[in-house]
Amino acid sequence: MSDINTFRKNFVGIFPKEPANLTNDTIFRSIPEWDSMAALALIAMLDDEYKIEVEIEELKQANTINELYSFVQSKS
């Protein structure tokens, strides 16, 4: 599993236009570019980069990028 900084870079990569000022404590659903397409892109990125399958309902349990990273670590 990569470190949190690499994970954040992979997360940012799902957006066509890079969101500004993302930190590990950013509530990712508050990112203006966050929408259903971003959620699907996130699921695809997690499958491609980390080889884990995630359901939308599971994503709803995480609020911040850090929580999402912890969730991915628990699935690896």
DRENDREN-273575 format. One record per residue: x, y, z of N, C-alpha, C, O, CB in turn. Coordinates in Angstrom, 2 decimals, decimal comma, always signed. Glycine has a CB too. Example, Ala and Ser with C-alpha at 12.3 -4.5 7.8 and 13.67 -1.06 7.14 Angstrom:
DRENDREN-273575
+---------+---------+---------+---------+---------+---------+---------+---------+---------+---------+---------+---------+---------+---------+---------+
|    n_c1 |    n_c2 |    n_c3 |   ca_c1 |   ca_c2 |   ca_c3 |    c_c1 |    c_c2 |    c_c3 |    o_c1 |    o_c2 |    o_c3 |   cb_c1 |   cb_c2 |   cb_c3 |
+---------+---------+---------+---------+---------+---------+---------+---------+---------+---------+---------+---------+---------+---------+---------+
|  +13,19 |   -5,69 |   +7,80 |  +12,30 |   -4,50 |   +7,80 |  +13,20 |   -3,30 |   +7,80 |  +14,24 |   -3,32 |   +8,46 |  +11,31 |   -4,47 |   +9,05 |
|  +12,85 |   -2,25 |   +7,08 |  +13,67 |   -1,06 |   +7,14 |  +12,90 |   +0,03 |   +7,87 |  +13,41 |   +1,14 |   +8,04 |  +14,08 |   -0,60 |   +5,72 |
+---------+---------+---------+---------+---------+---------+---------+---------+---------+---------+---------+---------+---------+---------+---------+
//
This chain:
DRENDREN-273575
+---------+---------+---------+---------+---------+---------+---------+---------+---------+---------+---------+---------+---------+---------+---------+
|    n_c1 |    n_c2 |    n_c3 |   ca_c1 |   ca_c2 |   ca_c3 |    c_c1 |    c_c2 |    c_c3 |    o_c1 |    o_c2 |    o_c3 |   cb_c1 |   cb_c2 |   cb_c3 |
+---------+---------+---------+---------+---------+---------+---------+---------+---------+---------+---------+---------+---------+---------+---------+
|   +0,85 |   -1,18 |   +0,00 |   +0,00 |   +0,00 |   +0,00 |   +0,89 |   +1,23 |   +0,00 |   +1,88 |   +1,31 |   +0,73 |   -0,96 |   +0,00 |   +1,22 |
|   +0,53 |   +2,18 |   -0,81 |   +1,30 |   +3,42 |   -0,88 |   +1,04 |   +4,29 |   +0,35 |   +0,12 |   +4,03 |   +1,13 |   +0,96 |   +4,19 |   -2,17 |
|   +1,85 |   +5,32 |   +0,50 |   +1,65 |   +6,22 |   +1,63 |   +0,49 |   +7,19 |   +1,34 |   -0,02 |   +7,23 |   +0,22 |   +2,95 |   +7,01 |   +1,94 |
|   +0,10 |   +7,94 |   +2,35 |   -1,04 |   +8,85 |   +2,23 |   -0,83 |   +9,92 |   +1,17 |   -1,79 |  +10,31 |   +0,50 |   -1,31 |   +9,52 |   +3,57 |
|   +0,40 |  +10,39 |   +0,99 |   +0,65 |  +11,43 |   -0,02 |   +0,46 |  +10,89 |   -1,44 |   -0,09 |  +11,58 |   -2,29 |   +2,07 |  +11,99 |   +0,13 |
|   +0,92 |   +9,67 |   -1,68 |   +0,71 |   +9,05 |   -2,98 |   -0,78 |   +8,79 |   -3,19 |   -1,30 |   +8,99 |   -4,29 |   +1,50 |   +7,72 |   -3,10 |
|   -1,45 |   +8,34 |   -2,14 |   -2,89 |   +8,10 |   -2,24 |   -3,61 |   +9,41 |   -2,59 |   -4,50 |   +9,42 |   -3,45 |   -3,44 |   +7,52 |   -0,91 |
|   -3,24 |  +10,51 |   -1,93 |   -3,89 |  +11,80 |   -2,21 |   -3,64 |  +12,22 |   -3,66 |   -4,55 |  +12,74 |   -4,31 |   -3,36 |  +12,89 |   -1,24 |
|   -2,44 |  +12,00 |   -4,18 |   -2,14 |  +12,33 |   -5,58 |   -3,00 |  +11,49 |   -6,53 |   -3,52 |  +12,00 |   -7,52 |   -0,65 |  +12,10 |   -5,90 |
|   -3,16 |  +10,21 |   -6,22 |   -4,03 |   +9,36 |   -7,03 |   -5,48 |   +9,84 |   -6,96 |   -6,19 |   +9,85 |   -7,96 |   -3,93 |   +7,89 |   -6,56 |
|   -5,90 |  +10,24 |   -5,76 |   -7,26 |  +10,76 |   -5,57 |   -7,47 |  +12,02 |   -6,41 |   -8,47 |  +12,14 |   -7,11 |   -7,52 |  +11,07 |   -4,07 |
|   -6,53 |  +12,94 |   -6,35 |   -6,64 |  +14,19 |   -7,12 |   -6,70 |  +13,90 |   -8,62 |   -7,34 |  +14,63 |   -9,37 |   -5,45 |  +15,13 |   -6,82 |
|   -6,03 |  +12,83 |   -9,05 |   -6,00 |  +12,46 |  -10,46 |   -7,34 |  +12,08 |  -11,05 |   -7,47 |  +11,99 |  -12,27 |   -5,08 |  +11,36 |  -10,64 |
|   -8,35 |  +11,85 |  -10,22 |   -9,66 |  +11,49 |  -10,77 |  -10,44 |  +12,70 |  -11,27 |  -11,46 |  +12,55 |  -11,94 |  -10,48 |  +10,75 |   -9,71 |
|   -9,97 |  +13,90 |  -10,95 |  -10,67 |  +15,11 |  -11,34 |  -10,04 |  +15,70 |  -12,60 |   -8,82 |  +15,79 |  -12,70 |  -10,64 |  +16,14 |  -10,20 |
|  -10,89 |  +16,11 |  -13,57 |  -10,34 |  +16,73 |  -14,78 |   -9,56 |  +18,01 |  -14,47 |   -8,51 |  +18,27 |  -15,06 |  -11,48 |  +17,05 |  -15,76 |
|  -10,07 |  +18,80 |  -13,53 |   -9,41 |  +20,03 |  -13,11 |   -9,02 |  +19,83 |  -11,65 |   -9,88 |  +19,60 |  -10,80 |  -10,34 |  +21,30 |  -13,29 |
|   -7,73 |  +19,91 |  -11,36 |   -7,25 |  +19,62 |  -10,01 |   -7,85 |  +20,56 |   -8,97 |   -7,71 |  +21,78 |   -9,08 |   -5,73 |  +19,71 |   -9,96 |
|   -8,52 |  +20,01 |   -7,96 |   -9,05 |  +20,85 |   -6,89 |   -7,90 |  +21,50 |   -6,10 |   -6,85 |  +20,89 |   -5,90 |   -9,95 |  +20,02 |   -5,94 |
|   -8,12 |  +22,72 |   -5,67 |   -7,08 |  +23,46 |   -4,94 |   -7,09 |  +23,11 |   -3,46 |   -8,13 |  +22,79 |   -2,88 |   -7,27 |  +24,97 |   -5,12 |
|   -5,92 |  +23,20 |   -2,86 |   -5,76 |  +23,13 |   -1,40 |   -6,31 |  +21,86 |   -0,74 |   -6,91 |  +21,95 |   +0,32 |   -6,41 |  +24,30 |   -0,79 |
|   -6,11 |  +20,72 |   -1,35 |   -6,55 |  +19,49 |   -0,71 |   -5,56 |  +19,06 |   +0,35 |   -4,35 |  +19,06 |   +0,12 |   -6,73 |  +18,38 |   -1,75 |
|   -6,08 |  +18,70 |   +1,49 |   -5,26 |  +18,13 |   +2,56 |   -5,85 |  +16,77 |   +2,91 |   -6,90 |  +16,38 |   +2,38 |   -5,21 |  +19,07 |   +3,83 |
|   -5,18 |  +16,06 |   +3,77 |   -5,70 |  +14,76 |   +4,19 |   -7,00 |  +14,89 |   +4,96 |   -7,78 |  +13,93 |   +5,05 |   -4,67 |  +14,04 |   +5,05 |
|   -7,26 |  +16,07 |   +5,53 |   -8,48 |  +16,30 |   +6,30 |   -9,61 |  +16,91 |   +5,47 |  -10,67 |  +17,23 |   +6,00 |   -8,17 |  +17,19 |   +7,48 |
|   -9,38 |  +17,07 |   +4,16 |  -10,42 |  +17,60 |   +3,29 |  -11,60 |  +16,64 |   +3,24 |  -11,43 |  +15,43 |   +3,04 |   -9,87 |  +17,84 |   +1,87 |
|  -12,79 |  +17,17 |   +3,43 |  -14,01 |  +16,39 |   +3,26 |  -14,25 |  +16,32 |   +1,75 |  -14,65 |  +17,30 |   +1,13 |  -15,26 |  +17,02 |   +4,04 |
|  -14,00 |  +15,13 |   +1,19 |  -13,95 |  +15,04 |   -0,26 |  -15,29 |  +15,32 |   -0,94 |  -15,30 |  +15,75 |   -2,09 |  -13,47 |  +13,69 |   -0,65 |
|  -16,39 |  +15,09 |   -0,27 |  -17,70 |  +15,42 |   -0,88 |  -17,93 |  +16,93 |   -0,97 |  -18,85 |  +17,37 |   -1,66 |  -18,82 |  +14,78 |   -0,08 |
|  -17,11 |  +17,72 |   -0,27 |  -17,25 |  +19,18 |   -0,34 |  -16,45 |  +19,78 |   -1,49 |  -16,54 |  +20,98 |   -1,74 |  -16,82 |  +19,81 |   +0,97 |
|  -15,68 |  +18,97 |   -2,19 |  -14,92 |  +19,45 |   -3,34 |  -15,93 |  +19,81 |   -4,43 |  -16,76 |  +18,98 |   -4,79 |  -13,89 |  +18,37 |   -3,85 |
|  -15,88 |  +21,03 |   -4,96 |  -16,88 |  +21,45 |   -5,96 |  -17,00 |  +20,49 |   -7,15 |  -18,08 |  +20,34 |   -7,72 |  -16,53 |  +22,82 |   -6,47 |
|  -15,91 |  +19,85 |   -7,53 |  -15,92 |  +18,94 |   -8,66 |  -16,46 |  +17,55 |   -8,32 |  -16,61 |  +16,71 |   -9,21 |  -14,54 |  +18,83 |   -9,23 |
|  -16,75 |  +17,30 |   -7,04 |  -17,23 |  +15,99 |   -6,63 |  -18,65 |  +15,79 |   -7,13 |  -19,54 |  +16,61 |   -6,87 |  -17,17 |  +15,83 |   -5,09 |
|  -18,87 |  +14,70 |   -7,85 |  -20,19 |  +14,33 |   -8,33 |  -20,23 |  +12,83 |   -8,53 |  -19,28 |  +12,13 |   -8,16 |  -20,56 |  +15,08 |   -9,65 |
|  -21,30 |  +12,32 |   -9,10 |  -21,42 |  +10,87 |   -9,27 |  -20,34 |  +10,32 |  -10,20 |  -19,88 |   +9,19 |  -10,02 |  -22,79 |  +10,52 |   -9,81 |
|  -19,93 |  +11,10 |  -11,18 |  -18,86 |  +10,65 |  -12,08 |  -17,53 |  +10,55 |  -11,32 |  -16,75 |   +9,64 |  -11,57 |  -18,72 |  +11,61 |  -13,28 |
|  -17,27 |  +11,49 |  -10,41 |  -16,05 |  +11,43 |   -9,61 |  -16,09 |  +10,21 |   -8,69 |  -15,06 |   +9,56 |   -8,49 |  -15,88 |  +12,73 |   -8,77 |
|  -17,25 |   +9,90 |   -8,14 |  -17,38 |   +8,72 |   -7,29 |  -17,07 |   +7,45 |   -8,08 |  -16,38 |   +6,56 |   -7,59 |  -18,80 |   +8,64 |   -6,68 |
|  -17,59 |   +7,37 |   -9,30 |  -17,30 |   +6,20 |  -10,14 |  -15,82 |   +6,15 |  -10,52 |  -15,22 |   +5,08 |  -10,55 |  -18,18 |   +6,23 |  -11,41 |
|  -15,24 |   +7,31 |  -10,81 |  -13,81 |   +7,37 |  -11,13 |  -12,98 |   +6,93 |   -9,92 |  -11,96 |   +6,26 |  -10,08 |  -13,40 |   +8,80 |  -11,57 |
|  -13,40 |   +7,31 |   -8,72 |  -12,71 |   +6,90 |   -7,51 |  -12,77 |   +5,38 |   -7,35 |  -11,76 |   +4,75 |   -7,03 |  -13,33 |   +7,59 |   -6,28 |
|  -13,93 |   +4,80 |   -7,56 |  -14,07 |   +3,36 |   -7,47 |  -13,16 |   +2,67 |   -8,49 |  -12,51 |   +1,67 |   -8,17 |  -15,55 |   +2,94 |   -7,70 |
|  -13,11 |   +3,20 |   -9,70 |  -12,24 |   +2,62 |  -10,73 |  -10,76 |   +2,76 |  -10,34 |   -9,98 |   +1,84 |  -10,53 |  -12,50 |   +3,30 |  -12,10 |
|  -10,39 |   +3,93 |   -9,80 |   -9,01 |   +4,14 |   -9,38 |   -8,62 |   +3,17 |   -8,28 |   -7,52 |   +2,62 |   -8,30 |   -8,80 |   +5,59 |   -8,91 |
|   -9,51 |   +2,96 |   -7,32 |   -9,22 |   +2,03 |   -6,23 |   -9,05 |   +0,60 |   -6,75 |   -8,21 |   -0,15 |   -6,26 |  -10,34 |   +2,07 |   -5,18 |
|   -9,84 |   +0,25 |   -7,74 |   -9,72 |   -1,08 |   -8,34 |   -8,41 |   -1,19 |   -9,11 |   -7,69 |   -2,18 |   -8,97 |  -10,91 |   -1,36 |   -9,27 |
|   -8,09 |   -0,19 |   -9,93 |   -6,87 |   -0,23 |  -10,75 |   -5,60 |   -0,14 |   -9,92 |   -4,69 |   -0,95 |  -10,08 |   -6,90 |   +0,90 |  -11,77 |
|   -5,54 |   +0,85 |   -9,04 |   -4,31 |   +1,13 |   -8,30 |   -4,10 |   +0,23 |   -7,08 |   -2,97 |   -0,13 |   -6,76 |   -4,31 |   +2,56 |   -7,86 |
|   -5,20 |   -0,12 |   -6,42 |   -5,08 |   -0,83 |   -5,14 |   -5,70 |   -2,23 |   -5,16 |   -5,65 |   -2,95 |   -4,17 |   -5,72 |   -0,02 |   -4,05 |
|   -6,29 |   -2,59 |   -6,29 |   -6,86 |   -3,94 |   -6,47 |   -7,91 |   -4,28 |   -5,44 |   -7,98 |   -5,41 |   -4,95 |   -5,76 |   -4,98 |   -6,43 |
|   -8,73 |   -3,27 |   -5,09 |   -9,84 |   -3,53 |   -4,17 |  -11,14 |   -3,10 |   -4,82 |  -11,19 |   -2,11 |   -5,56 |   -9,63 |   -2,80 |   -2,82 |
|  -12,18 |   -3,84 |   -4,55 |  -13,51 |   -3,49 |   -5,05 |  -14,27 |   -2,80 |   -3,92 |  -14,30 |   -3,28 |   -2,79 |  -14,27 |   -4,76 |   -5,56 |
|  -14,88 |   -1,68 |   -4,27 |  -15,57 |   -0,87 |   -3,28 |  -16,96 |   -0,55 |   -3,81 |  -17,13 |   -0,24 |   -4,99 |  -14,78 |   +0,44 |   -2,96 |
|  -17,94 |   -0,64 |   -2,95 |  -19,31 |   -0,27 |   -3,29 |  -19,54 |   +1,19 |   -2,89 |  -18,88 |   +1,71 |   -1,99 |  -20,33 |   -1,21 |   -2,58 |
|  -20,47 |   +1,84 |   -3,56 |  -20,81 |   +3,22 |   -3,24 |  -21,19 |   +3,35 |   -1,77 |  -20,79 |   +4,32 |   -1,11 |  -21,97 |   +3,72 |   -4,13 |
|  -21,93 |   +2,41 |   -1,25 |  -22,35 |   +2,46 |   +0,15 |  -21,15 |   +2,47 |   +1,10 |  -21,19 |   +3,11 |   +2,15 |  -23,26 |   +1,28 |   +0,48 |
|  -20,09 |   +1,75 |   +0,72 |  -18,88 |   +1,74 |   +1,55 |  -18,20 |   +3,10 |   +1,53 |  -17,66 |   +3,54 |   +2,54 |  -17,92 |   +0,67 |   +1,07 |
|  -18,23 |   +3,77 |   +0,38 |  -17,62 |   +5,10 |   +0,28 |  -18,33 |   +6,11 |   +1,18 |  -17,70 |   +7,04 |   +1,69 |  -17,65 |   +5,59 |   -1,16 |
|  -19,61 |   +5,92 |   +1,38 |  -20,37 |   +6,86 |   +2,19 |  -19,93 |   +6,86 |   +3,66 |  -20,25 |   +7,78 |   +4,40 |  -21,85 |   +6,53 |   +2,11 |
|  -19,19 |   +5,83 |   +4,07 |  -18,74 |   +5,75 |   +5,45 |  -17,52 |   +6,62 |   +5,70 |  -17,20 |   +6,92 |   +6,86 |  -18,42 |   +4,31 |   +5,80 |
|  -16,83 |   +7,02 |   +4,65 |  -15,65 |   +7,88 |   +4,79 |  -16,03 |   +9,32 |   +4,46 |  -16,82 |   +9,57 |   +3,56 |  -14,49 |   +7,39 |   +3,86 |
|  -15,45 |  +10,25 |   +5,21 |  -15,73 |  +11,66 |   +4,97 |  -14,51 |  +12,42 |   +4,44 |  -14,64 |  +13,26 |   +3,55 |  -16,21 |  +12,32 |   +6,25 |
|  -13,35 |  +12,11 |   +4,98 |  -12,14 |  +12,82 |   +4,59 |  -11,25 |  +11,92 |   +3,73 |  -11,45 |  +10,71 |   +3,66 |  -11,37 |  +13,32 |   +5,83 |
|  -10,28 |  +12,53 |   +3,09 |   -9,32 |  +11,75 |   +2,31 |   -8,58 |  +10,79 |   +3,23 |   -8,31 |   +9,65 |   +2,85 |   -8,33 |  +12,69 |   +1,57 |
|   -8,24 |  +11,24 |   +4,42 |   -7,56 |  +10,38 |   +5,39 |   -8,42 |   +9,17 |   +5,77 |   -7,91 |   +8,06 |   +5,85 |   -7,19 |  +11,18 |   +6,64 |
|   -9,70 |   +9,38 |   +6,01 |  -10,60 |   +8,28 |   +6,34 |  -10,72 |   +7,31 |   +5,16 |  -10,79 |   +6,10 |   +5,34 |  -11,99 |   +8,82 |   +6,74 |
|  -10,76 |   +7,87 |   +3,96 |  -10,81 |   +7,03 |   +2,77 |   -9,54 |   +6,20 |   +2,65 |   -9,59 |   +5,01 |   +2,32 |  -11,01 |   +7,88 |   +1,51 |
|   -8,40 |   +6,82 |   +2,92 |   -7,12 |   +6,10 |   +2,90 |   -7,12 |   +4,97 |   +3,94 |   -6,69 |   +3,86 |   +3,64 |   -5,94 |   +7,07 |   +3,17 |
|   -7,59 |   +5,26 |   +5,14 |   -7,66 |   +4,23 |   +6,19 |   -8,57 |   +3,08 |   +5,78 |   -8,27 |   +1,91 |   +6,04 |   -8,15 |   +4,84 |   +7,51 |
|   -9,67 |   +3,42 |   +5,13 |  -10,59 |   +2,40 |   +4,66 |   -9,89 |   +1,51 |   +3,63 |  -10,01 |   +0,29 |   +3,68 |  -11,86 |   +3,06 |   +4,05 |
|   -9,17 |   +2,12 |   +2,70 |   -8,47 |   +1,36 |   +1,65 |   -7,40 |   +0,47 |   +2,30 |   -7,23 |   -0,68 |   +1,90 |   -7,82 |   +2,32 |   +0,61 |
|   -6,70 |   +0,99 |   +3,28 |   -5,70 |   +0,18 |   +3,99 |   -6,34 |   -1,04 |   +4,64 |   -5,76 |   -2,12 |   +4,64 |   -4,97 |   +1,01 |   +5,05 |
|   -7,52 |   -0,86 |   +5,20 |   -8,20 |   -1,97 |   +5,87 |   -8,65 |   -3,04 |   +4,89 |   -8,81 |   -4,20 |   +5,27 |   -9,40 |   -1,47 |   +6,66 |
|   -8,85 |   -2,67 |   +3,63 |   -9,29 |   -3,61 |   +2,61 |   -8,11 |   -4,31 |   +1,93 |   -8,30 |   -5,34 |   +1,28 |  -10,13 |   -2,89 |   +1,57 |
|   -6,91 |   -3,76 |   +2,08 |   -5,73 |   -4,32 |   +1,38 |   -5,21 |   -5,54 |   +2,09 |   -4,23 |   -6,14 |   +1,64 |   -4,62 |   -3,28 |   +1,27 |
+---------+---------+---------+---------+---------+---------+---------+---------+---------+---------+---------+---------+---------+---------+---------+
//
